[in-house]
């Protein structure tokens, strides 16, 4: 399969993500970055604020540098470890005119910086006047003037970067924390802080686009950490006992940080589309830092919420007597804010920033070195497990064909699919240059040489206690599909050995370990509860069991040799006509796009636990490569922006009969009735399925499936962000 230009850039992005830095500082990164240009706040300031407004005094710098070194830390920051891992010197601060060497990049970060400019002075609020837009102005000036100065020759050529370094360099960003606390320090409510986050993100995007226009191509973007776990926040802002979480952190502030991060991730996804030549890596620093704080003892640290360097109070932090502060006693100046005995055992340095030891631990987690990078995977086969979203004929073979007009667009006749044409799994097969998958249950004309499809329409993860006639749910639940796969795995090799035609119709033994295993199931498990009149809380209560059963099936497939797993989360069920038509929904429960919130919230809860399950499976099955694909976000975006994307009313079924949504569960797509002794189709297809999102009130049209596939194939909505063609590559969790 030949990659498009955009896909090629995403492949490069993947290499950045999974193999960005070498562990040995002397070795080269595969990308061989000649320079790093950093933008940020005190978490990555290597001397900017100190140069402009006075040096961070001792004991700052004591651990590694033996003296103050412009960093608000006892030693190195994450940006220092990034530079070391790339084999380049620590970055000089752009504002530091003394002894700076910019031949390998520059650091525009200053302590106290925010993304959007503040309306207060540094003295009033502690926030730097060097906001992100100013840092970008500095970068533009540096890019231009550095080349003029470099052309003077002599020593200047050794101290300035080459022109090509600007297009080959890595651009790192770690900023946003101060934007959140700024609101709280101005006595804003959590809702007020959240309200301005979109504007903060817009300003961030503007800066990225500006750098891109100047030639920047490789972006490494940290999200913001759990601000509710920092002593300076815990000490300064009012927090009730009920707002303290299991780690001792303040939940409201962490939730705002997570909201910021969600919007930042959305922005990065959009930037990947807007800037097609760029590789953008979103780095989840929040999760890493929270893990360190929550399980400090396990990771060799102590007192995670207590500052190493400070004075007094519950957190050894005092806003009036910070790290290194001095007082006069009997005419003699003494240090009041002293360092602890062993900073290497502490997480927090001064109530705001991390110690060198903590920064090193954080860096080692985000480096994310892969256990294998083998390039394109050349999958020999696909084995699919799922429900009607990926059923290519299983239910039709066992219980009767999906009637016309199903299949009309691509196959011009019923083809076992509940759609007018191709499904996501069909586009996945095409994308891997493999034939469409034959349904395991279909004995007529099937070719399993390149895999098999065990999905059946109506399937659930866990078996239902109702018949298909009672509920519409298939008896071929996921555990049964797992049994079918196991049987297929064994019997296909026995039959294949008979030779002749069987050798051409069944997969080779080695194909099972070289195949892609795709999963798209769970939607029916959620609606099953509602059909039994369960409440949302009752449905959510059984979700953990669903994921436990899904995990068991995956482990059994792994035991049979499966190594590459491509797992879709579930879509926004609250946006499906059959859900909105059947269940009671109040006006207040309808969201901005017209979907039913309660059902979508359950979908998101399922997806949250599914993602955690995938993370756990990566640990338990170390030889496997797992790709979690966020189909929910893609489908929700399609529904929410249907007209913009060339589609019509996303809630109106193309094939159906009557009602608000052209959907009637008693007269489904293709239903017939006898009129004057003549059988006619009353649930017919719309004139142009290519402009519709919903096919029959439950499933998507081929056009919608194609659009969804185009979004997920390059890895933009995957964790890790790996394209389909690279899904055999394993990444350490």
C-alpha positions as CSV (number, residue, x, y, z in Angstrom):
1,X,0.0,0.0,0.0
2,X,1.5,3.3,-1.0
3,X,1.1,6.0,1.7
4,X,-0.4,9.4,0.9
5,X,1.8,12.4,1.6
6,X,-0.2,13.1,4.8
7,X,0.2,9.4,5.9
8,X,3.9,9.6,5.3
9,X,4.2,12.6,7.6
10,X,2.2,10.7,10.3
11,X,4.6,7.8,9.9
12,X,7.4,10.2,10.7
13,X,5.3,11.4,13.6
14,X,5.1,7.9,14.8
15,X,8.8,7.5,14.7
16,X,9.1,10.7,16.8
17,X,6.7,9.3,19.3
18,X,7.9,5.8,19.7
19,X,11.6,6.4,19.0
20,X,12.2,10.0,19.7
21,X,15.3,9.9,21.9
22,X,18.1,7.5,22.5
23,X,18.8,6.4,26.0
24,X,22.5,6.8,25.6
25,X,23.3,10.5,25.4
26,X,26.3,9.8,23.1
27,X,24.2,8.0,20.5
28,X,22.1,9.7,17.8
29,X,18.4,9.9,17.6
30,X,16.9,8.3,14.5
31,X,15.6,11.7,13.5
32,X,19.1,13.2,14.1
33,X,17.8,16.6,15.3
34,X,20.6,19.2,15.1
35,X,18.8,21.6,17.4
36,X,16.0,22.1,19.9
37,X,13.9,25.3,20.2
38,X,11.9,25.3,23.4
39,X,8.9,27.4,24.5
40,X,7.4,27.3,28.0
41,X,7.4,28.4,31.6
42,X,9.4,27.6,34.7
43,X,9.1,23.9,34.0
44,X,11.6,24.3,31.1
45,X,13.2,27.7,31.8
46,X,17.0,27.3,31.7
47,X,17.8,30.9,32.6
48,X,15.5,33.3,30.8
49,X,13.8,34.9,33.8
50,X,17.0,34.8,35.8
51,X,18.8,36.7,33.0
52,X,16.2,39.4,32.8
53,X,15.0,39.8,36.4
54,X,17.7,38.3,38.6
55,X,19.2,34.9,39.2
56,X,17.3,32.1,41.0
57,X,19.4,32.0,44.1
58,X,20.9,29.0,46.1
59,X,20.2,26.3,46.9
60,X,18.7,26.1,43.3
61,X,21.1,24.1,41.1
62,X,22.9,22.5,44.0
63,X,22.5,18.8,42.9
64,X,23.8,18.9,39.4
65,X,25.4,22.3,38.7
66,X,26.7,22.9,42.2
67,X,25.4,26.5,42.0
68,X,22.4,28.5,40.7
69,X,22.0,27.8,36.9
70,X,18.8,29.7,36.0
71,X,16.6,26.8,36.8
72,X,13.9,26.6,39.5
73,X,15.1,23.2,40.6
74,X,18.0,21.5,42.4
75,X,19.3,20.3,39.1
76,X,18.2,19.4,35.6
77,X,14.8,19.8,34.0
78,X,12.9,17.6,31.6
79,X,14.2,19.8,28.7
80,X,17.8,19.2,29.9
81,X,17.2,15.4,29.7
82,X,15.7,15.8,26.2
83,X,18.8,17.7,25.0
84,X,21.1,15.1,26.6
85,X,19.3,12.2,25.0
86,X,19.6,13.9,21.6
87,X,23.4,14.3,22.1
88,X,23.2,18.1,22.1
89,X,24.2,20.6,24.9
90,X,21.8,22.0,27.4
91,X,19.9,24.9,25.9
92,X,21.0,28.4,26.5
93,X,18.3,30.9,27.4
94,X,17.5,33.4,24.6
95,X,17.6,36.3,27.0
96,X,20.9,35.3,28.5
97,X,23.7,37.3,26.8
98,X,26.5,35.8,29.0
99,X,28.2,32.7,27.8
100,X,25.3,31.5,25.6
101,X,25.8,29.1,22.7
102,X,22.9,28.8,20.3
103,X,24.5,26.5,17.8
104,X,22.2,23.7,18.8
105,X,19.0,25.7,19.5
106,X,17.7,28.2,22.0
107,X,15.3,28.3,24.9
108,X,12.6,31.0,24.9
109,X,10.9,29.8,28.0
110,X,10.7,32.0,31.1
111,X,9.5,31.2,34.6
112,X,6.0,32.5,35.1
113,X,5.1,32.5,31.4
114,X,1.5,32.0,30.3
115,X,0.1,31.3,26.8
116,X,-2.0,34.4,26.7
117,X,-0.7,37.7,28.1
118,X,-1.7,38.7,31.6
119,X,-3.0,42.1,32.7
120,X,-0.8,42.1,35.8
121,X,2.9,42.8,36.3
122,X,5.5,40.3,37.4
123,X,5.6,41.9,40.8
124,X,1.8,41.9,41.2
125,X,1.1,38.3,40.2
126,X,4.3,36.4,39.6
127,X,3.5,35.9,36.0
128,X,6.1,36.7,33.4
129,X,5.6,39.5,30.8
130,X,7.3,37.0,28.3
131,X,4.0,35.2,27.4
132,X,4.0,32.7,24.5
133,X,3.2,35.2,21.8
134,X,6.3,37.2,23.0
135,X,8.4,34.1,22.9
136,X,7.3,33.6,19.3
137,X,8.3,37.1,18.5
138,X,11.7,36.4,20.0
139,X,12.0,33.3,17.9
140,X,11.1,35.2,14.7
141,X,13.8,37.7,15.5
142,X,16.3,35.0,16.4
143,X,15.7,33.2,13.2
144,X,16.3,36.3,11.1
145,X,19.2,37.9,13.1
146,X,21.1,34.7,13.9
147,X,21.7,34.2,10.2
148,X,22.9,37.8,9.6
149,X,25.2,37.5,12.6
150,X,26.4,34.0,11.6
151,X,27.4,35.3,8.1
152,X,30.0,37.6,9.9
153,X,32.0,34.5,10.3
154,X,34.7,33.9,13.0
155,X,33.3,33.0,16.4
156,X,29.8,33.9,15.5
157,X,29.5,31.0,13.1
158,X,30.2,28.6,16.0
159,X,27.6,30.2,18.3
160,X,24.6,30.4,16.0
161,X,22.6,27.6,14.3
162,X,22.8,26.9,10.6
163,X,19.8,28.0,8.6
164,X,18.8,24.4,7.9
165,X,18.6,23.7,11.6
166,X,15.3,25.6,11.8
167,X,13.6,23.1,9.5
168,X,15.4,20.1,11.0
169,X,15.1,21.1,14.6
170,X,12.7,19.8,17.3
171,X,10.3,22.4,18.7
172,X,9.3,21.6,22.3
173,X,6.4,23.2,24.2
174,X,5.6,22.9,27.9
175,X,3.2,25.7,28.9
176,X,-0.3,26.3,30.2
177,X,-0.2,25.6,33.9
178,X,0.1,29.3,34.8
179,X,-2.8,30.2,32.6
180,X,-5.0,28.0,34.8
181,X,-3.8,29.1,38.2
182,X,-3.9,32.8,37.0
183,X,-7.7,32.6,37.0
184,X,-7.9,31.1,40.4
185,X,-5.5,33.6,41.9
186,X,-7.9,36.3,40.5
187,X,-10.7,34.7,42.5
188,X,-12.4,33.1,39.5
189,X,-14.6,30.1,39.8
190,X,-13.7,26.8,38.2
191,X,-16.4,27.4,35.6
192,X,-14.9,30.8,34.8
193,X,-11.5,29.3,34.4
194,X,-12.8,26.6,32.1
195,X,-14.6,29.2,30.0
196,X,-11.4,30.9,28.9
197,X,-9.5,27.7,28.1
198,X,-10.6,27.6,24.4
199,X,-9.2,31.1,23.9
200,X,-5.9,29.9,25.5
201,X,-5.8,27.0,23.2
202,X,-6.5,29.2,20.1
203,X,-3.6,31.4,21.0
204,X,-1.4,28.4,21.4
205,X,-2.4,27.1,17.9
206,X,-1.6,30.5,16.4
207,X,1.9,30.3,17.7
208,X,2.4,26.8,16.4
209,X,1.1,27.9,12.9
210,X,3.5,30.8,13.0
211,X,6.5,28.6,13.6
212,X,5.3,26.2,10.9
213,X,5.2,29.1,8.5
214,X,8.8,29.8,9.4
215,X,9.9,26.3,8.6
216,X,9.3,24.4,11.8
217,X,8.2,20.8,11.1
218,X,8.7,18.7,14.3
219,X,6.7,19.6,17.4
220,X,6.9,17.8,20.8
221,X,4.0,19.2,22.9
222,X,3.6,18.4,26.6
223,X,0.1,18.7,28.2
224,X,-0.1,20.4,31.6
225,X,0.5,18.5,34.8
226,X,-1.9,17.9,37.7
227,X,-1.8,21.4,39.2
228,X,-4.1,20.2,42.0
229,X,-1.2,18.2,43.4
230,X,1.2,21.1,43.7
231,X,1.9,22.5,47.3
232,X,1.6,26.1,46.1
233,X,-1.9,25.4,44.9
234,X,-2.9,23.3,47.9
235,X,-1.6,25.9,50.3
236,X,-3.0,29.0,48.7
237,X,-6.5,28.0,47.5
238,X,-9.5,27.0,49.6
239,X,-10.2,23.2,49.3
240,X,-12.8,21.2,51.2
241,X,-12.2,17.7,52.5
242,X,-14.6,16.3,49.9
243,X,-12.5,17.8,47.1
244,X,-9.3,15.9,48.1
245,X,-8.7,12.8,46.0
246,X,-7.0,9.5,46.8
247,X,-3.5,11.0,46.2
248,X,-4.2,14.0,48.5
249,X,-4.6,16.3,45.5
250,X,-7.3,18.9,44.9
251,X,-9.8,17.4,42.4
252,X,-11.3,20.7,41.1
253,X,-7.9,22.0,39.9
254,X,-6.9,18.7,38.4
255,X,-10.2,18.5,36.5
256,X,-9.5,21.9,35.0
257,X,-6.1,20.6,34.0
258,X,-7.7,17.6,32.4
259,X,-10.1,19.8,30.5
260,X,-7.3,21.9,29.3
261,X,-5.5,18.8,28.1
262,X,-8.5,17.5,26.3
263,X,-8.8,20.7,24.4
264,X,-5.1,20.8,23.8
265,X,-5.2,17.2,22.3
266,X,-8.1,18.3,20.1
267,X,-6.0,21.2,18.9
268,X,-3.1,19.0,18.1
269,X,-5.3,16.7,16.1
270,X,-6.7,19.7,14.2
271,X,-3.2,21.1,13.6
272,X,-2.1,17.7,12.1
273,X,-4.8,18.3,9.5
274,X,-4.1,22.1,9.0
275,X,-0.3,21.6,8.8
276,X,0.2,18.6,6.5
277,X,4.0,18.7,6.4
278,X,4.4,18.8,10.2
279,X,4.8,15.9,12.7
280,X,3.1,16.8,16.0
281,X,3.6,14.7,19.1
282,X,1.2,15.2,22.0
283,X,2.8,14.0,25.3
284,X,0.7,13.1,28.2
285,X,2.8,14.5,31.0
286,X,-0.3,14.7,33.3
287,X,-0.7,11.0,33.6
288,X,3.0,10.4,34.2
289,X,3.2,13.1,36.9
290,X,0.0,11.9,38.6
291,X,1.3,8.3,38.7
292,X,4.5,9.5,40.3
293,X,2.7,11.5,43.0
294,X,0.1,8.8,43.7
295,X,2.6,6.0,43.9
296,X,5.6,7.9,45.2
297,X,6.8,5.2,47.6
298,X,6.6,2.5,44.9
299,X,8.8,4.6,42.6
300,X,11.4,5.3,45.4
301,X,10.2,8.7,46.5
302,X,8.8,10.1,49.7
303,X,6.5,13.0,50.8
304,X,5.2,13.8,47.3
305,X,3.1,16.8,48.4
306,X,5.8,18.3,50.6
307,X,8.4,20.7,49.2
308,X,12.1,19.8,49.6
309,X,13.1,23.4,49.7
310,X,10.9,25.8,51.7
311,X,9.9,26.8,55.1
312,X,7.0,25.9,57.4
313,X,3.4,24.8,57.0
314,X,1.8,21.5,56.1
315,X,3.6,21.4,52.7
316,X,6.9,23.0,53.8
317,X,5.7,25.9,51.5
318,X,5.2,29.5,52.4
319,X,4.3,32.0,49.7
320,X,6.2,34.7,51.6
321,X,9.3,32.6,52.4
322,X,10.1,30.5,49.4
323,X,13.1,28.3,48.6
324,X,16.3,30.2,49.2
325,X,14.6,33.1,51.0
326,X,16.7,34.9,53.6
327,X,16.1,36.8,56.8
328,X,18.3,38.9,59.1
329,X,18.9,37.7,62.6
330,X,20.9,39.9,64.8
331,X,22.2,41.7,61.8
332,X,23.3,38.5,60.1
333,X,21.6,37.2,56.9
334,X,20.7,33.6,57.0
335,X,18.8,31.3,54.6
336,X,15.3,30.5,55.9
337,X,14.1,28.4,52.9
338,X,16.6,25.6,53.1
339,X,16.9,22.4,51.0
340,X,16.0,19.0,52.5
341,X,18.7,16.5,53.3
342,X,18.2,14.3,50.2
343,X,16.5,15.9,47.2
344,X,16.9,12.7,45.2
345,X,14.1,11.1,47.3
346,X,11.7,14.0,46.9
347,X,9.3,14.8,44.0
348,X,8.6,18.5,44.7
349,X,11.5,20.9,44.9
350,X,10.0,24.2,46.1
351,X,6.3,23.8,46.2
352,X,5.9,24.6,42.5
353,X,8.5,22.6,40.6
354,X,9.9,19.1,40.5
355,X,13.3,17.9,41.7
356,X,15.9,16.7,39.3
357,X,15.2,13.1,40.4
358,X,11.5,13.5,39.6
359,X,12.2,15.2,36.3
360,X,14.5,12.4,35.3
361,X,11.8,9.8,36.2
362,X,9.2,11.7,34.2
363,X,11.5,11.9,31.3
364,X,12.2,8.2,31.3
365,X,8.5,7.5,31.1
366,X,7.8,9.9,28.2
367,X,10.8,8.8,26.2
368,X,8.7,5.7,25.3
369,X,11.4,3.7,23.6
370,X,9.9,0.9,21.5
371,X,10.8,-2.8,21.9
372,X,10.6,-3.1,18.1
373,X,10.3,-0.9,15.1
374,X,10.0,-2.9,11.9
375,X,8.3,-0.4,9.6
376,X,5.3,-1.5,7.4
377,X,3.8,-4.6,8.8
378,X,2.7,-6.4,5.6
379,X,-0.1,-8.2,7.4
380,X,-0.8,-11.6,5.9
381,X,-4.4,-11.7,7.2
382,X,-7.1,-10.0,9.2
383,X,-9.2,-11.8,11.8
384,X,-12.1,-9.6,12.9
385,X,-14.4,-9.8,16.0
386,X,-17.5,-7.6,16.4
387,X,-21.1,-6.8,15.8
388,X,-23.1,-5.4,12.8
389,X,-20.6,-2.5,12.4
390,X,-18.2,-5.0,10.9
391,X,-20.3,-8.1,10.0
392,X,-19.7,-9.0,6.4
393,X,-22.2,-11.8,6.3
394,X,-22.2,-13.9,9.5
395,X,-25.7,-13.2,10.6
396,X,-27.0,-13.3,7.1
397,X,-25.5,-16.8,6.6
398,X,-27.0,-18.2,9.8
399,X,-30.3,-16.4,10.0
400,X,-31.1,-15.1,6.5
401,X,-29.7,-12.4,4.2
402,X,-29.9,-8.7,5.0
403,X,-32.5,-7.7,2.3
404,X,-32.1,-5.2,-0.5
405,X,-31.5,-2.3,-0.7
406,X,-28.6,-3.3,1.6
407,X,-25.5,-3.5,-0.5
408,X,-26.9,-1.4,-3.3
409,X,-24.0,1.1,-3.6
410,X,-20.9,-1.1,-3.9
411,X,-22.2,-4.6,-4.4
412,X,-25.5,-3.8,-6.2
413,X,-27.1,-6.6,-4.3
414,X,-27.3,-7.8,-0.6
415,X,-23.8,-8.7,0.5
416,X,-24.3,-9.7,4.2
417,X,-23.7,-6.1,5.4
418,X,-26.1,-3.8,7.1
419,X,-25.2,-0.8,4.9
420,X,-25.6,0.3,1.4
421,X,-22.0,-0.7,0.7
422,X,-18.7,-1.1,2.4
423,X,-18.0,-1.1,6.1
424,X,-14.9,0.1,8.0
425,X,-13.5,-3.4,8.0
426,X,-13.8,-3.5,4.2
427,X,-11.8,-0.3,4.0
428,X,-9.3,-1.7,6.4
429,X,-8.8,-4.7,4.2
430,X,-8.5,-2.5,1.1
431,X,-6.0,-0.3,3.0
432,X,-3.8,-3.4,3.7
433,X,-4.2,-4.7,0.1
434,X,-6.1,-7.7,1.3
435,X,-9.4,-9.1,0.0
436,X,-12.7,-8.4,1.8
437,X,-13.1,-10.8,4.7
438,X,-15.4,-13.8,4.3
439,X,-17.7,-14.5,7.2
440,X,-16.7,-17.5,9.2
441,X,-20.3,-18.8,9.2
442,X,-20.7,-18.4,5.5
443,X,-20.0,-21.7,3.8
444,X,-20.8,-20.6,0.3
445,X,-18.0,-19.1,-1.8
446,X,-15.9,-18.1,1.2
447,X,-12.1,-17.7,0.9
448,X,-10.2,-17.6,4.2
449,X,-6.8,-17.4,2.7
450,X,-6.3,-13.9,4.1
451,X,-8.3,-14.2,7.3
452,X,-11.8,-14.6,8.5
453,X,-14.6,-12.5,10.0
454,X,-16.3,-13.8,13.2
455,X,-18.5,-10.7,13.7
456,X,-22.3,-11.1,13.5
457,X,-24.9,-8.3,13.6
458,X,-26.4,-8.0,17.1
459,X,-23.4,-9.5,18.9
460,X,-22.5,-8.4,22.4
461,X,-19.4,-8.9,24.5
462,X,-21.2,-10.9,27.2
463,X,-23.9,-13.4,26.4
464,X,-27.5,-12.2,26.7
465,X,-30.3,-14.0,28.5
466,X,-32.7,-13.3,25.7
467,X,-33.3,-15.0,22.4
468,X,-32.7,-13.2,19.1
469,X,-36.4,-13.1,18.5
470,X,-37.0,-11.4,21.9
471,X,-34.3,-8.8,21.8
472,X,-32.5,-8.7,18.4
473,X,-29.2,-9.7,20.0
474,X,-27.2,-12.4,18.3
475,X,-26.4,-15.7,20.1
476,X,-22.9,-15.3,18.7
477,X,-21.5,-13.2,21.6
478,X,-17.8,-12.5,21.8
479,X,-16.9,-15.5,23.8
480,X,-18.5,-17.7,21.1
481,X,-16.6,-15.8,18.4
482,X,-13.5,-16.6,20.5
483,X,-14.4,-20.3,20.4
484,X,-15.0,-20.1,16.7
485,X,-11.6,-18.6,16.2
486,X,-9.9,-21.3,18.2
487,X,-11.7,-24.0,16.2
488,X,-10.8,-22.2,13.0
489,X,-7.2,-22.0,14.0
490,X,-7.0,-25.7,14.6
491,X,-9.2,-27.2,11.9
492,X,-8.0,-24.8,9.1
493,X,-4.5,-26.4,9.3
494,X,-5.8,-29.9,9.3
495,X,-7.9,-29.2,6.3
496,X,-5.2,-27.2,4.6
497,X,-2.9,-30.2,4.7
498,X,-5.3,-32.0,2.4
499,X,-3.8,-29.9,-0.4
500,X,-5.5,-29.1,-3.7
501,X,-8.0,-26.3,-3.5
502,X,-7.9,-26.2,0.3
503,X,-4.4,-24.9,0.1
504,X,-5.7,-21.8,-1.6
505,X,-8.7,-21.2,0.6
506,X,-7.2,-21.3,4.1
507,X,-4.5,-19.3,5.8
508,X,-1.0,-20.6,6.4
509,X,0.0,-21.5,10.0
510,X,2.4,-18.5,10.2
511,X,-0.3,-16.1,9.1
512,X,-2.0,-16.3,12.5
513,X,1.0,-14.6,14.2
514,X,1.5,-12.2,11.3
515,X,-2.1,-11.1,11.1
516,X,-4.0,-8.0,12.3
517,X,-6.7,-8.8,14.9
518,X,-9.5,-6.2,14.8
519,X,-12.2,-5.6,17.4
520,X,-15.3,-3.4,17.1
521,X,-17.8,-4.5,19.7
522,X,-19.6,-3.2,22.8
523,X,-22.3,-0.9,21.5
524,X,-25.0,-3.5,21.9
525,X,-24.0,-4.3,25.4
526,X,-24.9,-0.8,26.4
527,X,-28.2,-0.6,24.7
528,X,-29.2,-4.1,26.0
529,X,-29.4,-2.6,29.5
530,X,-31.6,0.2,28.5
531,X,-33.9,-2.2,26.6
532,X,-34.3,-4.0,29.9
533,X,-35.4,-0.7,31.5
534,X,-32.2,-0.3,33.5
535,X,-31.1,3.1,34.6
536,X,-27.9,4.8,33.4
537,X,-26.2,3.9,36.7
538,X,-27.2,0.3,36.4
539,X,-25.8,0.1,32.9
540,X,-22.5,1.7,34.0
541,X,-22.3,-0.8,36.9
542,X,-21.9,-3.7,34.6
543,X,-19.3,-2.1,32.2
544,X,-16.3,-3.4,34.2
545,X,-17.5,-6.9,33.7
546,X,-17.8,-6.3,29.9
547,X,-14.2,-5.2,29.7
548,X,-13.1,-8.2,31.8
549,X,-14.8,-10.6,29.4
550,X,-13.3,-8.7,26.4
551,X,-9.9,-8.9,28.0
552,X,-10.3,-12.7,28.4
553,X,-11.0,-13.2,24.8
554,X,-8.0,-11.1,23.7
555,X,-5.8,-13.1,26.0
556,X,-7.0,-16.3,24.4
557,X,-6.3,-15.0,21.0
558,X,-2.8,-14.0,22.2
559,X,-2.3,-17.5,23.5
560,X,-3.0,-18.8,20.0
561,X,-0.3,-16.5,18.5
562,X,-2.1,-13.2,18.0
563,X,0.3,-10.3,18.3
564,X,-1.2,-7.2,16.6
565,X,-4.5,-5.8,17.9
566,X,-6.4,-2.9,16.5
567,X,-9.2,-2.1,18.9
568,X,-12.0,0.4,18.2
569,X,-13.8,2.0,21.1
570,X,-17.6,2.3,20.8
571,X,-19.3,5.2,19.0
572,X,-21.7,7.8,20.4
573,X,-24.8,5.6,20.7
574,X,-26.8,8.7,21.8
575,X,-26.5,10.0,18.3
576,X,-28.1,7.0,16.6
577,X,-31.7,7.3,15.4
578,X,-32.8,4.0,16.8
579,X,-31.8,5.0,20.3
580,X,-33.3,8.5,20.1
581,X,-36.5,7.0,18.6
582,X,-36.9,4.2,21.2
583,X,-35.9,5.7,24.5
584,X,-37.3,8.6,26.5
585,X,-35.1,11.7,26.2
586,X,-35.9,15.1,27.7
587,X,-35.1,18.4,26.0
588,X,-32.4,19.1,28.6
589,X,-30.7,15.8,27.8
590,X,-30.1,16.8,24.1
591,X,-26.7,18.2,23.4
592,X,-25.6,20.9,21.0
593,X,-25.5,18.6,18.1
594,X,-28.9,17.0,18.8
595,X,-27.6,13.8,20.5
596,X,-28.9,12.2,23.7
597,X,-26.3,13.0,26.4
598,X,-27.0,10.2,28.9
599,X,-26.4,7.5,26.3
600,X,-23.2,9.2,25.1
601,X,-22.0,9.6,28.6
602,X,-22.3,5.8,29.1
603,X,-20.4,5.3,25.8
604,X,-17.6,7.6,27.0
605,X,-17.5,5.7,30.3
606,X,-17.2,2.4,28.5
607,X,-14.4,3.9,26.3
608,X,-12.5,5.2,29.4
609,X,-12.5,1.7,30.9
610,X,-11.7,0.1,27.6
611,X,-8.6,2.3,27.2
612,X,-7.5,1.4,30.7
613,X,-8.0,-2.3,29.8
614,X,-5.8,-1.9,26.7
615,X,-3.1,-0.3,28.9
616,X,-3.2,-3.2,31.3
617,X,-3.1,-5.7,28.4
618,X,0.1,-4.1,27.1
619,X,1.6,-4.9,30.5
620,X,0.3,-8.5,30.7
621,X,0.9,-9.4,27.1
622,X,4.4,-8.0,26.5
623,X,4.8,-9.5,23.0
624,X,1.7,-7.9,21.6
625,X,1.2,-4.5,19.9
626,X,-2.1,-2.8,20.9
627,X,-3.6,0.1,19.0
628,X,-6.6,1.8,20.7
629,X,-8.7,3.7,18.1
630,X,-10.9,6.5,19.2
631,X,-13.8,5.9,16.7
632,X,-16.1,7.8,19.1
633,X,-14.5,11.2,18.5
634,X,-14.5,10.7,14.7
635,X,-18.1,9.6,14.5
636,X,-19.2,12.4,16.9
637,X,-17.3,15.0,14.8
638,X,-18.9,13.7,11.6
639,X,-22.4,13.9,13.1
640,X,-21.7,17.3,14.7
641,X,-20.3,18.8,11.5
642,X,-22.2,16.8,8.9
643,X,-23.1,19.7,6.6
644,X,-19.6,21.2,6.7
645,X,-18.3,17.8,5.7
646,X,-20.6,17.4,2.7
647,X,-23.4,15.4,4.4
648,X,-27.1,16.1,5.0
649,X,-29.1,15.7,8.2
650,X,-27.1,13.1,10.2
651,X,-30.1,11.9,12.2
652,X,-32.3,11.0,9.2
653,X,-32.0,7.4,8.1
654,X,-31.4,7.0,4.4
655,X,-33.3,3.6,4.3
656,X,-36.4,3.4,6.5
657,X,-40.0,4.3,6.8
658,X,-41.8,7.1,8.7
659,X,-41.2,9.1,11.9
660,X,-39.0,11.9,12.8
661,X,-35.8,10.0,11.8
662,X,-37.3,8.0,8.9
663,X,-36.9,5.0,11.3
664,X,-39.5,2.6,12.6
665,X,-38.2,-0.5,14.5
666,X,-41.1,-2.5,13.2
667,X,-40.6,-1.5,9.6
668,X,-36.8,-1.6,9.1
669,X,-34.8,-1.0,5.9
670,X,-35.9,-3.4,3.2
671,X,-39.2,-4.3,4.9
672,X,-42.0,-5.3,2.5
673,X,-45.8,-5.6,2.5
674,X,-48.3,-7.1,0.2
675,X,-50.5,-4.6,-1.7
676,X,-53.1,-6.1,-4.1
677,X,-51.4,-9.4,-3.9
678,X,-48.1,-7.8,-4.9
679,X,-45.1,-7.6,-2.5
680,X,-43.5,-4.2,-2.5
681,X,-40.7,-2.7,-0.5
682,X,-42.0,0.1,1.8
683,X,-38.8,0.9,3.7
684,X,-36.8,2.0,0.7
685,X,-33.5,3.8,0.2
686,X,-33.0,7.5,-0.2
687,X,-32.1,9.0,-3.5
688,X,-28.4,9.6,-2.7
689,X,-26.9,7.6,0.1
690,X,-23.5,9.3,-0.5
691,X,-24.7,12.5,1.3
692,X,-26.2,10.6,4.2
693,X,-24.5,9.6,7.5
694,X,-27.1,7.1,8.8
695,X,-28.1,4.2,6.6
696,X,-30.9,2.6,8.4
697,X,-31.1,4.3,11.8
698,X,-28.5,2.0,13.4
699,X,-25.6,1.7,10.9
700,X,-23.6,4.1,8.8
701,X,-23.6,4.5,5.0
702,X,-20.7,3.5,2.9
703,X,-19.8,7.2,2.4
704,X,-19.8,7.8,6.2
705,X,-17.7,4.7,6.8
706,X,-15.2,5.8,4.2
707,X,-14.9,9.3,5.8
708,X,-14.4,7.6,9.2
709,X,-11.7,5.3,7.8
710,X,-9.9,8.2,6.2
711,X,-9.6,9.9,9.6
712,X,-8.4,6.8,11.6
713,X,-6.1,5.1,9.0
714,X,-3.2,7.5,9.6
715,X,-3.2,7.1,13.4
716,X,-4.5,10.6,14.2
717,X,-7.1,9.1,16.6
718,X,-5.1,6.2,17.8
719,X,-3.1,5.5,21.0
720,X,-0.3,5.2,20.2
721,X,-0.8,7.4,17.1
722,X,0.3,4.6,14.8
723,X,-1.0,4.3,11.2
724,X,-2.8,1.1,10.3
725,X,0.1,-0.1,8.2
726,X,2.4,0.1,11.3
727,X,0.1,-1.5,13.8
728,X,2.4,-4.4,14.4
729,X,4.9,-2.1,16.1
730,X,5.1,-2.4,19.8
731,X,5.5,0.5,22.1
732,X,6.4,0.3,25.8
733,X,3.5,1.5,28.0
